[in-house]
Amino acid sequence: MERIDIHDYAKKVDWLLKRIKEDTELLPSNKQYILDYNDIMVSEGLSHPRILKQLDQLFRLAKWLGKDF
C-alpha cells in the first residue's frame, strides 16, 4: 500500500533542489556534494520528509559556513 503525501513533500523537495541549483552564494563544490547526497538518499529509499530535512539542513549550513565541506 502506497502512502498518500498530503503535505506534498515531493514538491517541496523538488523546489528545494531547484533553489540549491540556482543559489549564487553556495560554492559549486558544496552544491555538487549536496546534490550527490540527495542521489544517495533517494537510492537508499529514504522518505521525502527525511530527504527534505537533510537537504534543508545542509543548504543552511553551507550558506552559513561559506566554506567548502
N, C-alpha and C positions, 0 to 999 in steps of 0.2 A: 504494500500500500504506500503510495506516494504522499508525502506531506504537502499540505497546502501552505503556500507562502503568503499569508495575509498581510505581512509587513513589507512585502516587496523587496526583500533583501537582495535578490539577484540584480534588480535595477540599481540599487544603492551601490553594490559592488562595482557594477559597470560604470556608474557615474564617478566613483572614487578613482577607478583605474584611469578614466579619461582625464580627471583632474591631475593625477600624478604625471601622466604623459605630457600634459600641456603646461605644467608648472615650470617657470623660468628660474626660480630660486634654488631648486634642487640640483645637486651635482648630477651630471649624466651617469656617472658610475653608480650613485645611490639609486637613481631611477631604475637602472638595469637590475640592481640587486633586489629591489622591491618587486619588480615585475617577474623576475625569476622565482622569487619566493612565492609569489601568487601561483605560478605554474606548479610548483611543488605541492602547495596546499590543495590545489584542485585535483592533482593526480593522486593524492592520498585520500581524497573523498571527504575532506572536511566540509562542514556545513557553511552555508552562505553567511549566517551571523558571525561565526568564528572567523571566517576569512575577512569579513568587513572589519571586525575589531582589530585583527592583527595588522591589516593594511593601514588602517587609520592611525594606529599607534606608531607604526614605522614611518609613515608620512610625517606625522607631527614631530617625531624625534629627529628625523633627517632635517627638517626645516629649522628646528630649534638648535641643533648642534652646528649645522653648516659645514660639517667636515665629512670626509669620506669614511664609510663604515669600516 
